[in-house]
Amino acid sequence: TSKVMLITGASSGIGRATALKAAREGLQLVLTARSAAPLESLVQEIGADKAFSLTSDVSKFDEQSKVVEQAIDRFGRLDAVFANAGTGVDQPGTENGDPEEWRQMLDVNIMGLLWTAKLTLPHLRATKGHFIMTGSQAGRIALKGSIYGASKWFVRGFGANLAEEMAEWDGRCTVIAPGMVNTEFFDEPKPDKLDPQDVADAVLFAINAEPRCNVREIFLTPTF
Ligand code: NJP
């Protein structure tokens, strides 16, 4: 049987590139984000026998809960989860930033990640599966401001601890931490930075490692 992978934030950028690569490598996919149209065209590109899509806001526990339920209804198992959905709000510095925008960003980048983990871990436990999350080099390099950077340090800290938790039942946990990637995350194209493909390669490298080997963190930065 082929492995089943759930990807959040699959409608564009890193999530989309990872879905396409995982599909080429024979994984079956559950693809989620808030926008239906780009997910549906991605499913068409991959083939409806290998992938299906569900809309959900990761920051809403009930919506994420339905996603996991429907994924299990459809495929009966989860071998890998790529918790990739995230958002970065450009902020004019901490003194002048908008607290409501911070809260919304933290709801997605932190609570959304935690809901995804809480809801999928029972299924990953059953398959000795793999939880992968998108962290960042933000906070080491200037990228979208201090609050965004701090939310991605949360991802790193959670990942380091979750890896220990999952190791108790032979599960694996990976944090992928890219620098600037040319995606819709930015208003302007960044053609000289990382390509989403580079991040997809890292995700599949971690998944394809021997079961005895847990690739715990991967840092990627653009060369130029
Ligand atoms: O950006 P983008 P990336 N609930 O905007 C979805 C991190 N990162 O691929 O909901 C559910 O093309 C959104 O879909 P939609 C970054 O922090 C990036 O670059 O329809 N889904 C889309 O599919 C993030 O964690 C860079 O709007 C939600 C996806 O997330 C991850 O990489 C550097 C959602 C975002 O795709 C992917 O971002 C770095 C919600 N509430 C880390 N909100 C970089 N690009 O330079 C958004 O270090 N999405």
Residues whose N, C-alpha, C, O or C-beta is under 5 A from the ligand:
A	BS01	NJP	G9 A10 S11 S12 G13 I14 G15 A33 R34 S35 S56 D57 V58 S59 N84 A85 G86 T87 V108 T134 G135 S136 Q137 A138 P178 G179 M180 V181 T183 E184 F185
